Amino acid sequence: SLGSLQALLKDFRWQHLEMINCDFDKFPALELRSLKKFVFTDNKDVSSFTKTELPSLQYLDLKRNHLSFKTCCSHTDFGTTNLKH
């Protein structure tokens, strides 16, 4: 039931982060330079997309959300050119 990312350590070198069935009202604005895998699924209250800065991101899972993809999901939206999945 995570609803905020304020407790998320930004100086920690995150490699993999999963946010499943959380209480977010919008897509989290992330700036995690080392993150390679991000899973954001089953977050039904999220409908809008926020630009993020994830230059190392290679794997992204956005299934089972209510996101509007009118402005998502090019590599520039995530600040990466490494996105593969």
N, CA, C and O atoms as a CHARMM CRD file, in Angstrom:
* protein
*
  340
    1    1 SER  N      0.82000  -1.19700   0.00000 PROA 1      0.00000
    2    1 SER  CA     0.00000   0.00000   0.00000 PROA 1      0.00000
    3    1 SER  C      0.86600   1.26500   0.00000 PROA 1      0.00000
    4    1 SER  O      0.52400   2.26100   0.63700 PROA 1      0.00000
    5    2 LEU  N      1.95200   1.21500  -0.69600 PROA 2      0.00000
    6    2 LEU  CA     2.84500   2.36300  -0.82100 PROA 2      0.00000
    7    2 LEU  C      2.15000   3.46900  -1.61200 PROA 2      0.00000
    8    2 LEU  O      1.61800   3.22300  -2.69400 PROA 2      0.00000
    9    3 GLY  N      2.15700   4.68000  -1.07200 PROA 3      0.00000
   10    3 GLY  CA     1.51200   5.79500  -1.74400 PROA 3      0.00000
   11    3 GLY  C      2.43900   6.95700  -2.00500 PROA 3      0.00000
   12    3 GLY  O      2.03500   7.95600  -2.59900 PROA 3      0.00000
   13    4 SER  N      3.69100   6.83700  -1.56400 PROA 4      0.00000
   14    4 SER  CA     4.65100   7.92500  -1.71900 PROA 4      0.00000
   15    4 SER  C      6.04900   7.33800  -1.84500 PROA 4      0.00000
   16    4 SER  O      6.32500   6.24800  -1.34200 PROA 4      0.00000
   17    5 LEU  N      6.92100   8.06700  -2.51600 PROA 5      0.00000
   18    5 LEU  CA     8.30300   7.61100  -2.68400 PROA 5      0.00000
   19    5 LEU  C      9.27000   8.40800  -1.83200 PROA 5      0.00000
   20    5 LEU  O     10.47800   8.34900  -2.06200 PROA 5      0.00000
   21    6 GLN  N      8.78300   9.14100  -0.87000 PROA 6      0.00000
   22    6 GLN  CA     9.65400   9.97500  -0.05100 PROA 6      0.00000
   23    6 GLN  C     10.66500   9.15200   0.73700 PROA 6      0.00000
   24    6 GLN  O     11.75800   9.63900   1.02300 PROA 6      0.00000
   25    7 ALA  N     10.32800   7.93400   1.08700 PROA 7      0.00000
   26    7 ALA  CA    11.24400   7.09400   1.86100 PROA 7      0.00000
   27    7 ALA  C     12.25600   6.36000   0.97700 PROA 7      0.00000
   28    7 ALA  O     13.16400   5.70700   1.49100 PROA 7      0.00000
   29    8 LEU  N     12.11000   6.46100  -0.32800 PROA 8      0.00000
   30    8 LEU  CA    13.00700   5.78500  -1.25500 PROA 8      0.00000
   31    8 LEU  C     14.37300   6.46900  -1.25800 PROA 8      0.00000
   32    8 LEU  O     14.46600   7.66800  -1.52100 PROA 8      0.00000
   33    9 LEU  N     15.40900   5.72700  -0.97100 PROA 9      0.00000
   34    9 LEU  CA    16.76200   6.27300  -0.91900 PROA 9      0.00000
   35    9 LEU  C     17.26900   6.57800  -2.32600 PROA 9      0.00000
   36    9 LEU  O     17.41700   5.67300  -3.14700 PROA 9      0.00000
   37   10 LYS  N     17.53000   7.83800  -2.59700 PROA 10     0.00000
   38   10 LYS  CA    17.97800   8.23300  -3.92700 PROA 10     0.00000
   39   10 LYS  C     19.46900   7.98400  -4.14100 PROA 10     0.00000
   40   10 LYS  O     19.90500   7.81300  -5.27900 PROA 10     0.00000
   41   11 ASP  N     20.25800   7.96000  -3.06800 PROA 11     0.00000
   42   11 ASP  CA    21.68900   7.73800  -3.19700 PROA 11     0.00000
   43   11 ASP  C     22.05100   6.25800  -3.28900 PROA 11     0.00000
   44   11 ASP  O     23.18500   5.91100  -3.62100 PROA 11     0.00000
   45   12 PHE  N     21.08500   5.38700  -2.99400 PROA 12     0.00000
   46   12 PHE  CA    21.29800   3.95400  -3.10500 PROA 12     0.00000
   47   12 PHE  C     21.33700   3.58900  -4.58500 PROA 12     0.00000
   48   12 PHE  O     20.56500   4.14800  -5.36500 PROA 12     0.00000
   49   13 ARG  N     22.19100   2.69000  -4.98900 PROA 13     0.00000
   50   13 ARG  CA    22.32100   2.31700  -6.40500 PROA 13     0.00000
   51   13 ARG  C     21.29400   1.23400  -6.77300 PROA 13     0.00000
   52   13 ARG  O     21.63500   0.06000  -6.91800 PROA 13     0.00000
   53   14 TRP  N     20.04100   1.65400  -6.91900 PROA 14     0.00000
   54   14 TRP  CA    18.96100   0.73200  -7.26700 PROA 14     0.00000
   55   14 TRP  C     19.22500   0.09400  -8.62300 PROA 14     0.00000
   56   14 TRP  O     19.58200   0.78500  -9.57800 PROA 14     0.00000
   57   15 GLN  N     19.05100  -1.22800  -8.71200 PROA 15     0.00000
   58   15 GLN  CA    19.16400  -1.95800  -9.96400 PROA 15     0.00000
   59   15 GLN  C     17.79800  -2.45000 -10.44100 PROA 15     0.00000
   60   15 GLN  O     17.54400  -2.53000 -11.64300 PROA 15     0.00000
   61   16 HSD  N     16.92700  -2.77500  -9.49400 PROA 16     0.00000
   62   16 HSD  CA    15.64300  -3.39400  -9.78800 PROA 16     0.00000
   63   16 HSD  C     14.62200  -2.82700  -8.80100 PROA 16     0.00000
   64   16 HSD  O     14.86300  -2.81100  -7.59400 PROA 16     0.00000
   65   17 LEU  N     13.49700  -2.36800  -9.31100 PROA 17     0.00000
   66   17 LEU  CA    12.45500  -1.80200  -8.46100 PROA 17     0.00000
   67   17 LEU  C     11.09600  -2.26900  -8.97100 PROA 17     0.00000
   68   17 LEU  O     10.78900  -2.13300 -10.15500 PROA 17     0.00000
   69   18 GLU  N     10.28100  -2.82200  -8.06600 PROA 18     0.00000
   70   18 GLU  CA     8.93300  -3.26500  -8.41700 PROA 18     0.00000
   71   18 GLU  C      7.93000  -2.53000  -7.54600 PROA 18     0.00000
   72   18 GLU  O      8.04500  -2.52000  -6.32000 PROA 18     0.00000
   73   19 MET  N      6.95200  -1.92100  -8.18400 PROA 19     0.00000
   74   19 MET  CA     5.84200  -1.25700  -7.49700 PROA 19     0.00000
   75   19 MET  C      4.56300  -1.88300  -8.02200 PROA 19     0.00000
   76   19 MET  O      4.10100  -1.56600  -9.11800 PROA 19     0.00000
   77   20 ILE  N      3.99900  -2.77600  -7.22200 PROA 20     0.00000
   78   20 ILE  CA     2.84900  -3.56200  -7.64400 PROA 20     0.00000
   79   20 ILE  C      1.69000  -3.29500  -6.70100 PROA 20     0.00000
   80   20 ILE  O      1.81600  -3.42900  -5.48400 PROA 20     0.00000
   81   21 ASN  N      0.56000  -2.91500  -7.28000 PROA 21     0.00000
   82   21 ASN  CA    -0.66600  -2.66700  -6.52900 PROA 21     0.00000
   83   21 ASN  C     -0.45400  -1.63000  -5.41400 PROA 21     0.00000
   84   21 ASN  O     -0.78100  -1.87500  -4.25300 PROA 21     0.00000
   85   22 CYS  N      0.08800  -0.49600  -5.78200 PROA 22     0.00000
   86   22 CYS  CA     0.34100   0.59200  -4.82900 PROA 22     0.00000
   87   22 CYS  C     -0.80500   1.60000  -4.85700 PROA 22     0.00000
   88   22 CYS  O     -1.72900   1.47600  -5.66100 PROA 22     0.00000
   89   23 ASP  N     -0.74100   2.58600  -3.98700 PROA 23     0.00000
   90   23 ASP  CA    -1.78500   3.60100  -3.88400 PROA 23     0.00000
   91   23 ASP  C     -1.35800   4.94000  -4.48200 PROA 23     0.00000
   92   23 ASP  O     -1.61800   5.98900  -3.89300 PROA 23     0.00000
   93   24 PHE  N     -0.71800   4.91700  -5.62300 PROA 24     0.00000
   94   24 PHE  CA    -0.30400   6.14600  -6.28600 PROA 24     0.00000
   95   24 PHE  C     -1.47700   6.74300  -7.04400 PROA 24     0.00000
   96   24 PHE  O     -2.30400   6.01100  -7.58800 PROA 24     0.00000
   97   25 ASP  N     -1.55400   8.07500  -7.08400 PROA 25     0.00000
   98   25 ASP  CA    -2.57800   8.72600  -7.89700 PROA 25     0.00000
   99   25 ASP  C     -1.98400   9.22200  -9.20900 PROA 25     0.00000
  100   25 ASP  O     -2.72200   9.63500 -10.10300 PROA 25     0.00000
  101   26 LYS  N     -0.65000   9.18600  -9.33600 PROA 26     0.00000
  102   26 LYS  CA     0.00000   9.50000 -10.61200 PROA 26     0.00000
  103   26 LYS  C      1.29400   8.69500 -10.70900 PROA 26     0.00000
  104   26 LYS  O      1.82300   8.20700  -9.71000 PROA 26     0.00000
  105   27 PHE  N      1.77500   8.57400 -11.91200 PROA 27     0.00000
  106   27 PHE  CA     3.00900   7.83300 -12.14900 PROA 27     0.00000
  107   27 PHE  C      4.14300   8.50000 -11.37500 PROA 27     0.00000
  108   27 PHE  O      4.26900   9.72400 -11.42200 PROA 27     0.00000
  109   28 PRO  N      4.97000   7.73300 -10.66400 PROA 28     0.00000
  110   28 PRO  CA     6.02300   8.34100  -9.84300 PROA 28     0.00000
  111   28 PRO  C      7.11400   8.99400 -10.69000 PROA 28     0.00000
  112   28 PRO  O      7.56100   8.42300 -11.68400 PROA 28     0.00000
  113   29 ALA  N      7.52700  10.16600 -10.29900 PROA 29     0.00000
  114   29 ALA  CA     8.63700  10.85900 -10.96200 PROA 29     0.00000
  115   29 ALA  C      9.93200  10.30200 -10.37400 PROA 29     0.00000
  116   29 ALA  O     10.30600  10.62300  -9.24600 PROA 29     0.00000
  117   30 LEU  N     10.59500   9.47900 -11.14200 PROA 30     0.00000
  118   30 LEU  CA    11.80200   8.80600 -10.65800 PROA 30     0.00000
  119   30 LEU  C     13.05100   9.40400 -11.27700 PROA 30     0.00000
  120   30 LEU  O     13.06700   9.75500 -12.45700 PROA 30     0.00000
  121   31 GLU  N     14.08700   9.51600 -10.47500 PROA 31     0.00000
  122   31 GLU  CA    15.40900   9.90600 -10.95300 PROA 31     0.00000
  123   31 GLU  C     16.40500   8.96300 -10.30400 PROA 31     0.00000
  124   31 GLU  O     17.05800   9.30300  -9.31700 PROA 31     0.00000
  125   32 LEU  N     16.50800   7.77400 -10.87700 PROA 32     0.00000
  126   32 LEU  CA    17.39000   6.73800 -10.34700 PROA 32     0.00000
  127   32 LEU  C     18.35400   6.32800 -11.45900 PROA 32     0.00000
  128   32 LEU  O     17.99400   5.54400 -12.33700 PROA 32     0.00000
  129   33 ARG  N     19.52900   6.83800 -11.42200 PROA 33     0.00000
  130   33 ARG  CA    20.49400   6.69600 -12.50600 PROA 33     0.00000
  131   33 ARG  C     20.95400   5.25600 -12.73900 PROA 33     0.00000
  132   33 ARG  O     21.32800   4.91000 -13.86000 PROA 33     0.00000
  133   34 SER  N     20.93400   4.41600 -11.71300 PROA 34     0.00000
  134   34 SER  CA    21.44800   3.05000 -11.85900 PROA 34     0.00000
  135   34 SER  C     20.35600   2.00900 -12.12900 PROA 34     0.00000
  136   34 SER  O     20.67200   0.84600 -12.38200 PROA 34     0.00000
  137   35 LEU  N     19.07800   2.40500 -12.08100 PROA 35     0.00000
  138   35 LEU  CA    17.97000   1.45200 -12.22100 PROA 35     0.00000
  139   35 LEU  C     17.95500   0.82100 -13.61100 PROA 35     0.00000
  140   35 LEU  O     17.91900   1.52600 -14.62000 PROA 35     0.00000
  141   36 LYS  N     17.98200  -0.52200 -13.65800 PROA 36     0.00000
  142   36 LYS  CA    17.95800  -1.25400 -14.92600 PROA 36     0.00000
  143   36 LYS  C     16.60800  -1.90400 -15.20100 PROA 36     0.00000
  144   36 LYS  O     16.22300  -2.05900 -16.36000 PROA 36     0.00000
  145   37 LYS  N     15.88300  -2.28700 -14.15000 PROA 37     0.00000
  146   37 LYS  CA    14.59300  -2.95600 -14.32600 PROA 37     0.00000
  147   37 LYS  C     13.54900  -2.26900 -13.45400 PROA 37     0.00000
  148   37 LYS  O     13.73800  -2.11000 -12.24700 PROA 37     0.00000
  149   38 PHE  N     12.44400  -1.86200 -14.07900 PROA 38     0.00000
  150   38 PHE  CA    11.36000  -1.20100 -13.35900 PROA 38     0.00000
  151   38 PHE  C     10.04200  -1.87700 -13.70800 PROA 38     0.00000
  152   38 PHE  O      9.64600  -1.93000 -14.87200 PROA 38     0.00000
  153   39 VAL  N      9.37000  -2.39200 -12.68700 PROA 39     0.00000
  154   39 VAL  CA     8.07100  -3.04200 -12.83600 PROA 39     0.00000
  155   39 VAL  C      7.05000  -2.18100 -12.09500 PROA 39     0.00000
  156   39 VAL  O      7.16300  -1.96800 -10.88800 PROA 39     0.00000
  157   40 PHE  N      6.06100  -1.69500 -12.82500 PROA 40     0.00000
  158   40 PHE  CA     5.01000  -0.84600 -12.27100 PROA 40     0.00000
  159   40 PHE  C      3.68900  -1.40300 -12.77200 PROA 40     0.00000
  160   40 PHE  O      3.19000  -0.98700 -13.81800 PROA 40     0.00000
  161   41 THR  N      3.11500  -2.35500 -12.01500 PROA 41     0.00000
  162   41 THR  CA     1.92700  -3.06600 -12.48700 PROA 41     0.00000
  163   41 THR  C      0.80600  -3.02100 -11.45400 PROA 41     0.00000
  164   41 THR  O      1.03800  -2.81600 -10.26300 PROA 41     0.00000
  165   42 ASP  N     -0.41200  -3.21900 -11.94600 PROA 42     0.00000
  166   42 ASP  CA    -1.61900  -3.29600 -11.11900 PROA 42     0.00000
  167   42 ASP  C     -1.84800  -2.05400 -10.26500 PROA 42     0.00000
  168   42 ASP  O     -2.31200  -2.16100  -9.13000 PROA 42     0.00000
  169   43 ASN  N     -1.53100  -0.90200 -10.79000 PROA 43     0.00000
  170   43 ASN  CA    -1.74800   0.37200 -10.09900 PROA 43     0.00000
  171   43 ASN  C     -2.92300   1.07400 -10.76900 PROA 43     0.00000
  172   43 ASN  O     -2.73800   1.96600 -11.59700 PROA 43     0.00000
  173   44 LYS  N     -4.11000   0.66800 -10.40900 PROA 44     0.00000
  174   44 LYS  CA    -5.33800   1.05100 -11.10800 PROA 44     0.00000
  175   44 LYS  C     -5.69700   2.53500 -11.00200 PROA 44     0.00000
  176   44 LYS  O     -6.42800   3.04300 -11.85100 PROA 44     0.00000
  177   45 ASP  N     -5.20500   3.23900  -9.98700 PROA 45     0.00000
  178   45 ASP  CA    -5.57000   4.64300  -9.82300 PROA 45     0.00000
  179   45 ASP  C     -4.68500   5.59000 -10.62400 PROA 45     0.00000
  180   45 ASP  O     -4.92600   6.79700 -10.64500 PROA 45     0.00000
  181   46 VAL  N     -3.67500   5.05800 -11.27600 PROA 46     0.00000
  182   46 VAL  CA    -2.74000   5.88900 -12.03600 PROA 46     0.00000
  183   46 VAL  C     -3.22900   5.99300 -13.47400 PROA 46     0.00000
  184   46 VAL  O     -3.40700   4.98300 -14.15400 PROA 46     0.00000
  185   47 SER  N     -3.44500   7.22900 -13.93300 PROA 47     0.00000
  186   47 SER  CA    -3.88800   7.40400 -15.31900 PROA 47     0.00000
  187   47 SER  C     -2.96500   8.32500 -16.11700 PROA 47     0.00000
  188   47 SER  O     -2.96000   8.28800 -17.34700 PROA 47     0.00000
  189   48 SER  N     -2.19200   9.14600 -15.42000 PROA 48     0.00000
  190   48 SER  CA    -1.31700  10.06900 -16.14100 PROA 48     0.00000
  191   48 SER  C      0.14400   9.64900 -16.00000 PROA 48     0.00000
  192   48 SER  O      0.54800   9.04600 -15.00600 PROA 48     0.00000
  193   49 PHE  N      0.89800   9.97700 -16.99900 PROA 49     0.00000
  194   49 PHE  CA     2.30100   9.59000 -17.06000 PROA 49     0.00000
  195   49 PHE  C      3.18600  10.78900 -16.74600 PROA 49     0.00000
  196   49 PHE  O      2.91800  11.90000 -17.20500 PROA 49     0.00000
  197   50 THR  N      4.23600  10.56900 -15.96900 PROA 50     0.00000
  198   50 THR  CA     5.19500  11.60100 -15.60300 PROA 50     0.00000
  199   50 THR  C      6.54700  11.24400 -16.19100 PROA 50     0.00000
  200   50 THR  O      6.98400  10.09700 -16.10500 PROA 50     0.00000
  201   51 LYS  N      7.20000  12.21200 -16.78000 PROA 51     0.00000
  202   51 LYS  CA     8.52600  11.97700 -17.34000 PROA 51     0.00000
  203   51 LYS  C      9.49900  11.61700 -16.22700 PROA 51     0.00000
  204   51 LYS  O      9.44600  12.19500 -15.14200 PROA 51     0.00000
  205   52 THR  N     10.38600  10.66700 -16.49100 PROA 52     0.00000
  206   52 THR  CA    11.34100  10.19300 -15.49900 PROA 52     0.00000
  207   52 THR  C     12.75900  10.28700 -16.04100 PROA 52     0.00000
  208   52 THR  O     12.96500  10.51900 -17.23200 PROA 52     0.00000
  209   53 GLU  N     13.71800  10.10800 -15.17100 PROA 53     0.00000
  210   53 GLU  CA    15.13000  10.12400 -15.56300 PROA 53     0.00000
  211   53 GLU  C     15.75700   8.80900 -15.10300 PROA 53     0.00000
  212   53 GLU  O     16.20500   8.68000 -13.96400 PROA 53     0.00000
  213   54 LEU  N     15.77800   7.83600 -16.01800 PROA 54     0.00000
  214   54 LEU  CA    16.28700   6.49800 -15.72800 PROA 54     0.00000
  215   54 LEU  C     17.26700   6.09800 -16.83800 PROA 54     0.00000
  216   54 LEU  O     16.93300   5.24100 -17.65700 PROA 54     0.00000
  217   55 PRO  N     18.45100   6.68400 -16.89000 PROA 55     0.00000
  218   55 PRO  CA    19.35900   6.48900 -18.02200 PROA 55     0.00000
  219   55 PRO  C     19.86700   5.06300 -18.21300 PROA 55     0.00000
  220   55 PRO  O     20.29900   4.72100 -19.31400 PROA 55     0.00000
  221   56 SER  N     19.83200   4.22500 -17.19100 PROA 56     0.00000
  222   56 SER  CA    20.31500   2.84200 -17.31000 PROA 56     0.00000
  223   56 SER  C     19.19500   1.84400 -17.55900 PROA 56     0.00000
  224   56 SER  O     19.45700   0.64900 -17.69600 PROA 56     0.00000
  225   57 LEU  N     17.94000   2.31300 -17.62100 PROA 57     0.00000
  226   57 LEU  CA    16.78700   1.42300 -17.72900 PROA 57     0.00000
  227   57 LEU  C     16.85800   0.56300 -18.99000 PROA 57     0.00000
  228   57 LEU  O     17.06200   1.06700 -20.09500 PROA 57     0.00000
  229   58 GLN  N     16.68100  -0.77000 -18.79400 PROA 58     0.00000
  230   58 GLN  CA    16.67500  -1.72000 -19.90300 PROA 58     0.00000
  231   58 GLN  C     15.35800  -2.48100 -19.99500 PROA 58     0.00000
  232   58 GLN  O     14.96600  -2.90700 -21.08100 PROA 58     0.00000
  233   59 TYR  N     14.68000  -2.65400 -18.88400 PROA 59     0.00000
  234   59 TYR  CA    13.46000  -3.44700 -18.82700 PROA 59     0.00000
  235   59 TYR  C     12.36400  -2.63200 -18.14400 PROA 59     0.00000
  236   59 TYR  O     12.57300  -2.07000 -17.06900 PROA 59     0.00000
  237   60 LEU  N     11.20100  -2.57400 -18.77700 PROA 60     0.00000
  238   60 LEU  CA    10.07200  -1.80900 -18.24500 PROA 60     0.00000
  239   60 LEU  C      8.79700  -2.62100 -18.38900 PROA 60     0.00000
  240   60 LEU  O      8.48800  -3.10100 -19.48000 PROA 60     0.00000
  241   61 ASP  N      8.05500  -2.78000 -17.30600 PROA 61     0.00000
  242   61 ASP  CA     6.78200  -3.49400 -17.31200 PROA 61     0.00000
  243   61 ASP  C      5.71000  -2.55200 -16.77500 PROA 61     0.00000
  244   61 ASP  O      5.75100  -2.15700 -15.61000 PROA 61     0.00000
  245   62 LEU  N      4.75500  -2.19500 -17.62300 PROA 62     0.00000
  246   62 LEU  CA     3.66900  -1.27700 -17.24200 PROA 62     0.00000
  247   62 LEU  C      2.29100  -1.92200 -17.36600 PROA 62     0.00000
  248   62 LEU  O      1.29700  -1.21300 -17.52200 PROA 62     0.00000
  249   63 LYS  N      2.21400  -3.23400 -17.30200 PROA 63     0.00000
  250   63 LYS  CA     0.93000  -3.90700 -17.53800 PROA 63     0.00000
  251   63 LYS  C     -0.06200  -3.70100 -16.39200 PROA 63     0.00000
  252   63 LYS  O      0.31200  -3.43700 -15.25000 PROA 63     0.00000
  253   64 ARG  N     -1.33200  -3.83000 -16.74500 PROA 64     0.00000
  254   64 ARG  CA    -2.46600  -3.75400 -15.81900 PROA 64     0.00000
  255   64 ARG  C     -2.52500  -2.44100 -15.03400 PROA 64     0.00000
  256   64 ARG  O     -2.76500  -2.43600 -13.82700 PROA 64     0.00000
  257   65 ASN  N     -2.30500  -1.35000 -15.73000 PROA 65     0.00000
  258   65 ASN  CA    -2.47900  -0.01400 -15.17400 PROA 65     0.00000
  259   65 ASN  C     -3.54200   0.69200 -16.00600 PROA 65     0.00000
  260   65 ASN  O     -3.97900   0.15800 -17.02500 PROA 65     0.00000
  261   66 HSD  N     -3.95400   1.85300 -15.60000 PROA 66     0.00000
  262   66 HSD  CA    -4.88800   2.66400 -16.38800 PROA 66     0.00000
  263   66 HSD  C     -4.16800   3.87400 -16.97200 PROA 66     0.00000
  264   66 HSD  O     -4.73200   4.96400 -17.06200 PROA 66     0.00000
  265   67 LEU  N     -2.94000   3.66700 -17.35800 PROA 67     0.00000
  266   67 LEU  CA    -2.13800   4.76000 -17.91400 PROA 67     0.00000
  267   67 LEU  C     -2.63300   5.17200 -19.29000 PROA 67     0.00000
  268   67 LEU  O     -3.03600   4.33300 -20.09600 PROA 67     0.00000
  269   68 SER  N     -2.59700   6.45600 -19.54500 PROA 68     0.00000
  270   68 SER  CA    -2.86200   6.98800 -20.86800 PROA 68     0.00000
  271   68 SER  C     -1.52900   7.04400 -21.60800 PROA 68     0.00000
  272   68 SER  O     -0.57900   7.67300 -21.14100 PROA 68     0.00000
  273   69 PHE  N     -1.46400   6.40100 -22.73300 PROA 69     0.00000
  274   69 PHE  CA    -0.20900   6.32600 -23.46800 PROA 69     0.00000
  275   69 PHE  C     -0.13500   7.32500 -24.61700 PROA 69     0.00000
  276   69 PHE  O      0.57500   7.09000 -25.59500 PROA 69     0.00000
  277   70 LYS  N     -0.84800   8.42100 -24.51200 PROA 70     0.00000
  278   70 LYS  CA    -0.78500   9.45200 -25.54600 PROA 70     0.00000
  279   70 LYS  C      0.59200  10.10000 -25.60000 PROA 70     0.00000
  280   70 LYS  O      1.04400  10.51400 -26.66800 PROA 70     0.00000
  281   71 THR  N      1.25200  10.18800 -24.46600 PROA 71     0.00000
  282   71 THR  CA     2.57200  10.81900 -24.43600 PROA 71     0.00000
  283   71 THR  C      3.65700   9.86600 -23.95700 PROA 71     0.00000
  284   71 THR  O      4.77600  10.30500 -23.69200 PROA 71     0.00000
  285   72 CYS  N      3.36900   8.60800 -23.84100 PROA 72     0.00000
  286   72 CYS  CA     4.33800   7.62800 -23.34000 PROA 72     0.00000
  287   72 CYS  C      4.54500   6.59000 -24.42800 PROA 72     0.00000
  288   72 CYS  O      3.52100   6.32900 -25.06000 PROA 72     0.00000
  289   73 CYS  N      5.43200   6.06800 -24.71400 PROA 73     0.00000
  290   73 CYS  CA     6.55500   5.52800 -24.02200 PROA 73     0.00000
  291   73 CYS  C      7.75600   5.45800 -24.96500 PROA 73     0.00000
  292   73 CYS  O      8.15100   4.36600 -25.37300 PROA 73     0.00000
  293   74 SER  N      8.30800   6.54100 -25.29700 PROA 74     0.00000
  294   74 SER  CA     9.54300   6.51500 -26.07300 PROA 74     0.00000
  295   74 SER  C     10.71400   6.53200 -25.11200 PROA 74     0.00000
  296   74 SER  O     10.55600   6.80400 -23.92200 PROA 74     0.00000
  297   75 HSD  N     11.89000   6.23900 -25.64300 PROA 75     0.00000
  298   75 HSD  CA    13.07100   6.22100 -24.77700 PROA 75     0.00000
  299   75 HSD  C     13.32800   7.58900 -24.15500 PROA 75     0.00000
  300   75 HSD  O     13.93500   7.67200 -23.08800 PROA 75     0.00000
  301   76 THR  N     12.87800   8.66100 -24.80000 PROA 76     0.00000
  302   76 THR  CA    13.09800   9.99500 -24.22900 PROA 76     0.00000
  303   76 THR  C     12.23400  10.23800 -22.99400 PROA 76     0.00000
  304   76 THR  O     12.60700  11.03800 -22.13600 PROA 76     0.00000
  305   77 ASP  N     11.08900   9.56700 -22.88600 PROA 77     0.00000
  306   77 ASP  CA    10.24000   9.70700 -21.70300 PROA 77     0.00000
  307   77 ASP  C     10.90600   9.14600 -20.45200 PROA 77     0.00000
  308   77 ASP  O     10.58300   9.55700 -19.33700 PROA 77     0.00000
  309   78 PHE  N     11.81900   8.22500 -20.62800 PROA 78     0.00000
  310   78 PHE  CA    12.50800   7.60400 -19.49900 PROA 78     0.00000
  311   78 PHE  C     13.95900   8.04800 -19.39300 PROA 78     0.00000
  312   78 PHE  O     14.67900   7.59200 -18.50400 PROA 78     0.00000
  313   79 GLY  N     14.39800   8.92300 -20.27500 PROA 79     0.00000
  314   79 GLY  CA    15.75700   9.41900 -20.22200 PROA 79     0.00000
  315   79 GLY  C     16.78700   8.35700 -20.50600 PROA 79     0.00000
  316   79 GLY  O     17.89000   8.39500 -19.96100 PROA 79     0.00000
  317   80 THR  N     16.43500   7.39200 -21.37000 PROA 80     0.00000
  318   80 THR  CA    17.35200   6.29000 -21.67400 PROA 80     0.00000
  319   80 THR  C     17.32900   5.95200 -23.16100 PROA 80     0.00000
  320   80 THR  O     16.33400   6.18000 -23.84900 PROA 80     0.00000
  321   81 THR  N     18.41900   5.41600 -23.63300 PROA 81     0.00000
  322   81 THR  CA    18.47400   4.86000 -24.98300 PROA 81     0.00000
  323   81 THR  C     18.75200   3.36100 -24.88700 PROA 81     0.00000
  324   81 THR  O     18.99800   2.71700 -25.90700 PROA 81     0.00000
  325   82 ASN  N     18.71600   2.79200 -23.67100 PROA 82     0.00000
  326   82 ASN  CA    19.03300   1.38900 -23.42500 PROA 82     0.00000
  327   82 ASN  C     17.81800   0.48900 -23.30300 PROA 82     0.00000
  328   82 ASN  O     17.97100  -0.71300 -23.09000 PROA 82     0.00000
  329   83 LEU  N     16.61400   1.03300 -23.43200 PROA 83     0.00000
  330   83 LEU  CA    15.39400   0.24800 -23.21600 PROA 83     0.00000
  331   83 LEU  C     15.29100  -0.87200 -24.24800 PROA 83     0.00000
  332   83 LEU  O     15.33900  -0.62500 -25.45300 PROA 83     0.00000
  333   84 LYS  N     15.14800  -2.12400 -23.75600 PROA 84     0.00000
  334   84 LYS  CA    15.07900  -3.30600 -24.62100 PROA 84     0.00000
  335   84 LYS  C     13.74800  -4.03600 -24.51100 PROA 84     0.00000
  336   84 LYS  O     13.27000  -4.59600 -25.49800 PROA 84     0.00000
  337   85 HSD  N     13.14200  -4.03700 -23.32400 PROA 85     0.00000
  338   85 HSD  CA    11.90000  -4.79000 -23.09500 PROA 85     0.00000
  339   85 HSD  C     10.88000  -3.88600 -22.44400 PROA 85     0.00000
  340   85 HSD  O      9.76200  -4.31800 -22.16400 PROA 85     0.00000
